[in-house]
Amino acid sequence: MASLYIKDSETNERVSRLATRLGLSKTEAVRRAVEALEQRSGDDKLTRARSWLARFDARFPVPEARDASADKAFFDSLSGDL
């Protein structure tokens, strides 16, 4: 069976504190952390982008097209026919 040796003392202490707080072994704490990172990094960016776009579209829908024509006379009237 392979073992995991954490060379960095600060990281080792953090894993130890977390494992103690959760009532787990250090190995189990590292396993769960790795699983969480794998799951999070496995998210498809395209899926997240589509989800964000759907929420944006629901919040700021595109207005329906109107039958108003905007010709030169219309724009001239906006400026007082200058």
N, C-alpha and C positions, 0 to 999 in steps of 0.2 A: 504494500500500500504506500502511495506517495504521500509526502507531507508538505505542508506549506510553511515556509519560513519567512516571516516578515522582518526584513533587515532594518527598516526604519523604525526607530524606537517610539517616535510620536504616533505613527500609524498603529503600531503594535498596542500602545496604551489606549488609543481610541477604540480599537476593536475590542480590547479587553473590557473597557468600561461599558461599551454598548452590549456586549454579550452578557455581562453581569446584570445590567439593568433589565435586559429582556429575559434573563434566566436561560440563556443558551450557551452552548459551547462556542469557542472562538471560530471553530470550523463552520458551525451552523450559521453564525452571524455573517461570516464572509460569504458563504453559499447564498444566503438570502439577499445580500447586497448585490452580488454578481447577477442573480436572477432578476432583480429589480432593474438593474442597469441594462441587461440584455432586453428585457421587455420594453423598457422605455426607448432604447435606441432602435428597436425593431419597428417602431412606428413609421409608417410610410409617409414621407413628406407630402406626397401628392394628396393622400387622404386627409391630412391635416389642413392643407391648403384649401381643398374643396369644402371641408367643414367650416373653415373660417369664412370663405366666400359665401356659403349658404347663410351663415349668421349675419354677415354684412348685408346681403341682399334682402333678408327678412327685415332688417332694421332700416335700411335705406332703399326701398323699392324704386325701380325706374318708373317715372310717371307715364301714364298712358299718353299716346300720341293724340294731339289735337288737330283739328282741321283749320288751323289759323295759318294763313299764308303771310310770310314776312317778305315783302318786296321793297323796292326802293322807296315807294311812297310811305310805307310803314316806318322805315328807319328815319326818313326825313322828318316825319311827324314827331318822333321822339326828341329831336333836337330843336323843335320849333321851326321846322322848315328852313334851317340856316343853309 
